[in-house]
Amino acid sequence: MLTIGATLPGGCDFVELDERKQKILKAIVQDYIATAEPVGSRTISRKFELGVSPATIRNEMADLEEMGLIEQPHTSAGRIPSDKGYRYYVDYLIDDTELSSSQREHIDREFAGHVSEVREVIESASKLISQITNLTSIVTGPHSRNSALQKLYFLPYKTGQAILVTVKDNGQVENNIVDIGDDTTAEELQILATMFNDKIGVTKVKDLSRSFLQEIYRELSQKRRMIDGVVGILGRVLQEGGEAEKVYLGGALNMLNHPEFKDLGKMRLFLEVFEEDKKLRKLLHHAEKGPVVRIGLENNDEVFQDCSVITATYHINGRQIGSVGVLGPTRLDYGKTIAIVNYLTNSLTELLTSRFRQLGP
């Protein structure tokens, strides 16, 4: 006999389920996810071939209800999973799910068209994950304040002007046109870029100071007009350094596709919260490298306590850059959604790391 124990959230003590109870709980979760209808003993007997009678299933369901793993929404109805039942299912009973080759190819193809700009890649990821899951996606972009200036260089543009390219270690790349004067040569631009890079090293944006920029300005005062432009751009980077990471929301109205959120009052609350970047960032605050699942009351904010949130992080060269989250009802396809979040964050990490290495020193 297979026995698995778990300490469940919400103060529930150690729980033991034998193999039959596990199979019945798994059947209830899977059927309710698929149909959004309470599950009765006859449905389980007919659909899942457990080799026991409906009467035996009813007895086992009564035990599961007493344990707090399933509940009865109406007196005459079947049973639905509780938050604790979903938690047990996710932690111990869920089947490994892999994306189909067509789903992987679709994600790869979408990302391949957005390799030039980090923000485009992240915005694309937000839209893509909401389309594939039919849920609401929340993706945070790189946090400017903790990023470091990795490199800057100049590209020829036209007479008297050049393109200043700045690269941060979070993968962000910014292009700006600066006036360099008609008499500035390519060699002088290279010298200028080298001097800036020697000064910058890997200076974090939050550690930049006006005195740092003024020191560079004094050393390069002979090219005053050009330096005015460059210092102005770096000064703006400094001012933007305190900004929080941008939040990208995808598929907000997808919540209406699920019967749990047909109530317009509840949906109005969600739409109001979706306008608050601070709350959305907080929702992803506990994201870790691997997918993390928070179910129902495990979410601190009351607005999200009828929901499940699946989150993971993406990285550049091993350093966390941002987070990806999927928000939906507790009745969601956990296996499929976890697989999508995992594949997408891994793809983001690979794409951004590769792009950063191409642009870095």
Phi and psi in degrees as a GROMACS rama.xvg file:
@    title "Ramachandran Plot"
@    xaxis  label "Phi"
@    yaxis  label "Psi"
@TYPE xy
-84.9191  128.099  LEU-2
-128.45  129.126  THR-3
-126.788  134.694  ILE-4
-112.081  150.06  GLY-5
-150.76  143.507  ALA-6
-93.3864  116.103  THR-7
-95.3757  154.333  LEU-8
-63.1871  163.062  PRO-9
83.2923  16.6971  GLY-10
90.4424  4.53847  GLY-11
-75.0773  133.755  CYS-12
-78.7979  -174.223  ASP-13
-52.2886  131.872  PHE-14
-120.767  131.122  VAL-15
-114.017  131.919  GLU-16
-125.641  128.74  LEU-17
-77.4298  176.326  ASP-18
-61.3425  -39.3607  GLU-19
-67.2303  -43.0726  ARG-20
-62.7141  -38.4442  LYS-21
-61.1591  -44.1234  GLN-22
-64.8903  -39.1902  LYS-23
-69.7597  -43.6754  ILE-24
-60.4279  -43.2041  LEU-25
-61.573  -41.1275  LYS-26
-64.5745  -40.922  ALA-27
-63.2561  -46.6805  ILE-28
-61.4628  -49.3473  VAL-29
-65.2655  -39.9629  GLN-30
-71.0039  -37.995  ASP-31
-68.5916  -37.9634  TYR-32
-59.3667  -40.3778  ILE-33
-76.1976  -33.5611  ALA-34
-113.927  -20.8872  THR-35
62.538  19.082  ALA-36
-114.681  139.449  GLU-37
-53.1613  146.99  PRO-38
-107.763  126.63  VAL-39
-101.206  169.658  GLY-40
-64.8211  -36.887  SER-41
-67.6395  -36.7548  ARG-42
-61.7947  -44.739  THR-43
-63.5805  -44.3924  ILE-44
-61.4137  -39.9573  SER-45
-74.9579  -37.8447  ARG-46
-91.5817  -27.7189  LYS-47
-116.005  0.032388  PHE-48
46.6952  59.0628  GLU-49
-86.1908  -7.39861  LEU-50
77.5799  18.3014  GLY-51
-133.853  161.627  VAL-52
-77.5478  159.655  SER-53
-56.3053  -34.2288  PRO-54
-64.1904  -42.4562  ALA-55
-64.3662  -40.897  THR-56
-62.1288  -40.7537  ILE-57
-61.0189  -41.0197  ARG-58
-62.9899  -43.0349  ASN-59
-66.4487  -37.3489  GLU-60
-64.5822  -36.6973  MET-61
-62.303  -40.2774  ALA-62
-64.466  -43.1939  ASP-63
-63.1348  -36.5324  LEU-64
-67.2949  -40.645  GLU-65
-63.2076  -32.6705  GLU-66
-76.5007  -9.6504  MET-67
85.0264  14.8739  GLY-68
-91.2188  -23.2975  LEU-69
-135.372  165.517  ILE-70
-146.9  162.584  GLU-71
-110.646  109.394  GLN-72
-67.9601  -30.4534  PRO-73
-138.287  157.685  HIS-74
-57.9468  -42.7125  THR-75
-96.6035  3.78823  SER-76
-88.5189  171.272  ALA-77
-76.1981  -160.564  GLY-78
-110.831  155.62  ARG-79
-128.076  157.17  ILE-80
-69.1476  144.868  PRO-81
-87.1186  173.821  SER-82
-56.0966  -39.678  ASP-83
-67.9162  -34.3316  LYS-84
-65.5975  -43.1348  GLY-85
-61.0819  -41.9105  TYR-86
-61.5569  -44.333  ARG-87
-61.8489  -43.1454  TYR-88
-59.773  -47.9424  TYR-89
-64.8227  -40.5042  VAL-90
-78.0491  -29.0766  ASP-91
-130.826  -22.488  TYR-92
-114.967  -13.0575  LEU-93
-66.8212  141.346  ILE-94
-84.6821  143.204  ASP-95
-62.5682  132.846  ASP-96
-122.491  134.659  THR-97
-116.665  145.985  GLU-98
-70.1283  149.71  LEU-99
-70.2634  160.552  SER-100
-60.7142  -35.1054  SER-101
-68.2781  -36.6065  SER-102
-66.7554  -42.9211  GLN-103
-63.5643  -42.8646  ARG-104
-64.389  -36.6484  GLU-105
-63.6868  -45.4153  HIS-106
-63.1528  -46.5461  ILE-107
-61.7844  -39.7455  ASP-108
-67.4272  -41.2298  ARG-109
-63.6935  -43.0927  GLU-110
-68.5807  -34.6383  PHE-111
-61.4233  -25.4153  ALA-112
-87.2458  2.57801  GLY-113
-134.821  49.3179  HIS-114
-94.6472  -4.51517  VAL-115
-86.3652  -23.4449  SER-116
-141.316  126.72  GLU-117
-57.4664  -43.9363  VAL-118
-63.042  -36.8305  ARG-119
-63.9399  -41.8725  GLU-120
-61.0888  -45.9153  VAL-121
-69.5217  -41.1759  ILE-122
-63.0047  -39.7284  GLU-123
-63.2265  -39.8718  SER-124
-61.4428  -41.3139  ALA-125
-62.1946  -46.0419  SER-126
-66.1851  -40.4144  LYS-127
-64.9714  -45.2031  LEU-128
-68.8734  -33.3845  ILE-129
-70.1053  -34.8452  SER-130
-67.1569  -43.9841  GLN-131
-71.6226  -39.1537  ILE-132
-90.4652  -17.7498  THR-133
59.4875  30.9032  ASN-134
-122.294  -175.407  LEU-135
-96.4786  131.228  THR-136
-107.879  146.782  SER-137
-133.256  120.965  ILE-138
-128.739  129.632  VAL-139
-99.3805  140.064  THR-140
-88.0046  -178.525  GLY-141
-59.5495  143.567  PRO-142
-88.7506  115.592  HIS-143
-64.0329  -37.4634  SER-144
-64.6878  -34.734  ARG-145
-95.0713  8.03043  ASN-146
-84.9002  161.29  SER-147
-119.627  144.286  ALA-148
-73.3172  116.792  LEU-149
-90.5535  -39.8642  GLN-150
-167.45  151.017  LYS-151
-135.265  151.602  LEU-152
-154.745  168.129  TYR-153
-114.569  142.304  PHE-154
-119.297  136.866  LEU-155
-58.9  140.334  PRO-156
-122.702  -72.7422  TYR-157
-155.452  174.951  LYS-158
-53.0148  124.082  THR-159
84.8378  -0.635505  GLY-160
-140.961  153.199  GLN-161
-141.384  162.894  ALA-162
-97.7967  120.743  ILE-163
-90.3762  120.739  LEU-164
-108.092  121.306  VAL-165
-111.927  136.142  THR-166
-122.059  126.914  VAL-167
-102.938  161.771  LYS-168
-77.8605  0.432345  ASP-169
-96.7168  9.62787  ASN-170
92.2754  -7.69327  GLY-171
-70.5686  134.413  GLN-172
-125.633  133.448  VAL-173
-129.486  135.853  GLU-174
-114.689  131.934  ASN-175
-139.292  143.108  ASN-176
-88.9652  129.898  ILE-177
-123.945  147.82  VAL-178
-81.6452  129.462  ASP-179
-118.681  -4.7193  ILE-180
85.7007  148.118  GLY-181
-67.8737  -22.6879  ASP-182
-97.1  4.2021  ASP-183
-80.3288  129.448  THR-184
-95.1937  165.9  THR-185
-62.0133  -35.2118  ALA-186
-64.8218  -39.5284  GLU-187
-66.9609  -37.9031  GLU-188
-61.3762  -40.6239  LEU-189
-64.0226  -42.0755  GLN-190
-61.2685  -43.5578  ILE-191
-61.3387  -47.3555  LEU-192
-61.7365  -41.2185  ALA-193
-62.4472  -41.4112  THR-194
-64.7889  -44.283  MET-195
-61.2519  -44.9416  PHE-196
-65.1818  -37.0274  ASN-197
-64.2481  -37.6957  ASP-198
-73.4144  -41.3268  LYS-199
-71.9123  -45.2779  ILE-200
57.2219  -119.466  GLY-201
-124.019  51.8717  VAL-202
-69.2648  126.541  THR-203
-69.295  144.796  LYS-204
-56.4197  -40.1243  VAL-205
-67.9496  -17.0102  LYS-206
-95.566  -5.02769  ASP-207
-66.188  147.96  LEU-208
-137.482  162.257  SER-209
-62.7976  -35.0653  ARG-210
-64.3154  -34.0868  SER-211
-61.3416  -46.3157  PHE-212
-68.7015  -37.023  LEU-213
-67.2413  -33.2715  GLN-214
-62.9911  -44.1207  GLU-215
-63.7142  -40.8305  ILE-216
-59.6948  -44.4806  TYR-217
-63.0766  -41.9178  ARG-218
-67.4561  -25.1405  GLU-219
-116.682  25.9418  LEU-220
-63.2928  -18.7897  SER-221
-66.5864  -26.3752  GLN-222
-105.751  53.8943  LYS-223
-58.784  -45.5901  ARG-224
-62.4106  -43.6226  ARG-225
-66.6356  -44.0377  MET-226
-65.9923  -33.7279  ILE-227
-53.625  -44.3871  ASP-228
-66.6218  -45.1638  GLY-229
-66.3109  -46.2968  VAL-230
-63.585  -36.5992  VAL-231
-60.7816  -41.5875  GLY-232
-66.9163  -45.4815  ILE-233
-65.584  -32.7034  LEU-234
-63.2481  -38.3911  GLY-235
-67.0838  -38.8964  ARG-236
-57.9744  -41.147  VAL-237
-61.7189  -45.1426  LEU-238
-64.8516  -32.5009  GLN-239
-81.4302  -5.83457  GLU-240
-63.7719  -22.9894  GLY-241
-86.9718  -2.15081  GLY-242
-70.9425  141.737  GLU-243
-73.8855  163.337  ALA-244
-63.6076  146.077  GLU-245
-74.6815  144.963  LYS-246
-107.833  128.858  VAL-247
-111.062  122.778  TYR-248
-110.435  132.066  LEU-249
-128.135  139.216  GLY-250
66.0613  39.9902  GLY-251
-58.0684  -38.9579  ALA-252
-78.3461  -4.89643  LEU-253
-61.1164  -23.5428  ASN-254
-59.6219  -30.0728  MET-255
-68.4747  -15.5292  LEU-256
-76.8601  -6.42996  ASN-257
-112.254  134.308  HIS-258
-59.5648  -25.5471  PRO-259
-62.8505  -21.8158  GLU-260
-118.969  27.8549  PHE-261
-73.4105  -21.025  LYS-262
-64.9645  118.848  ASP-263
-66.7382  -31.9868  LEU-264
-63.987  -42.7188  GLY-265
-66.1761  -40.5701  LYS-266
-65.9804  -35.0815  MET-267
-62.7698  -39.5462  ARG-268
-60.9981  -43.6968  LEU-269
-61.406  -45.4103  PHE-270
-64.0945  -34.8731  LEU-271
-66.2489  -42.0357  GLU-272
-66.1149  -35.4464  VAL-273
-64.2155  -15.4215  PHE-274
-85.9676  -6.8033  GLU-275
-105.503  96.9395  GLU-276
-57.9846  -34.7886  ASP-277
-61.0275  -43.6079  LYS-278
-68.2013  -36.7787  LYS-279
-68.1981  -39.7062  LEU-280
-63.6782  -38.1729  ARG-281
-64.7189  -34.0146  LYS-282
-62.1693  -30.8773  LEU-283
-97.6047  5.66571  LEU-284
-60.2354  -35.6121  HIS-285
-95.0209  14.6997  HIS-286
-61.5216  142.674  ALA-287
-124.54  179.242  GLU-288
-60.6032  -49.0906  LYS-289
-84.6455  159.709  GLY-290
-57.6382  134.378  PRO-291
-117.233  132.943  VAL-292
-112.768  124.398  VAL-293
-119.142  128.931  ARG-294
-118.906  126.138  ILE-295
54.3304  -116.938  GLY-296
-67.789  -9.74488  LEU-297
-68.4502  -16.6428  GLU-298
-86.3121  126.168  ASN-299
-68.0251  -37.0529  ASN-300
-75.1105  126.844  ASP-301
-57.1657  -32.5982  GLU-302
-60.4411  -31.5553  VAL-303
-101.001  12.9409  PHE-304
-83.1206  1.06322  GLN-305
-104.183  13.1061  ASP-306
-123.012  164.639  CYS-307
-116.173  145.05  SER-308
-126.919  126.643  VAL-309
-114.578  121.994  ILE-310
-128.81  156.324  THR-311
-157.587  168.562  ALA-312
-117.175  157.509  THR-313
-120.675  159.495  TYR-314
-139.31  161.365  HIS-315
-127.86  122.127  ILE-316
51.2698  40.2908  ASN-317
83.0359  -4.67207  GLY-318
-101.06  129.126  ARG-319
-63.3409  130.521  GLN-320
-109.312  -41.1603  ILE-321
-163.922  -175.152  GLY-322
-131.337  152.885  SER-323
-122.551  133.265  VAL-324
-134.958  148.886  GLY-325
-124.3  128.851  VAL-326
-116.076  130.095  LEU-327
-158.976  -175.149  GLY-328
-68.0872  161.707  PRO-329
-62.3189  -24.3603  THR-330
-86.5475  72.0859  ARG-331
-125.554  163.674  LEU-332
-78.3109  92.0579  ASP-333
-63.6111  -44.3495  TYR-334
-59.3694  -49.3486  GLY-335
-64.8311  -44.3245  LYS-336
-67.413  -41.2394  THR-337
-60.6478  -42.412  ILE-338
-63.1371  -40.3786  ALA-339
-66.1375  -47.3131  ILE-340
-60.9372  -42.0866  VAL-341
-64.2266  -46.9637  ASN-342
-66.6579  -40.3049  TYR-343
-68.2449  -42.4624  LEU-344
-67.9278  -36.8136  THR-345
-64.2613  -39.7255  ASN-346
-66.5171  -41.0748  SER-347
-59.4272  -45.2973  LEU-348
-60.838  -46.6932  THR-349
-64.7672  -44.2103  GLU-350
-65.5451  -47.4823  LEU-351
-70.5887  -36.6012  LEU-352
-64.1718  -43.7519  THR-353
-63.0843  -43.1206  SER-354
-64.5522  -40.7437  ARG-355
-64.8892  -40.2981  PHE-356
-65.0918  -32.9839  ARG-357
-68.63  -31.9174  GLN-358
-95.1095  -17.8629  LEU-359
-75.6235  -175.803  GLY-360
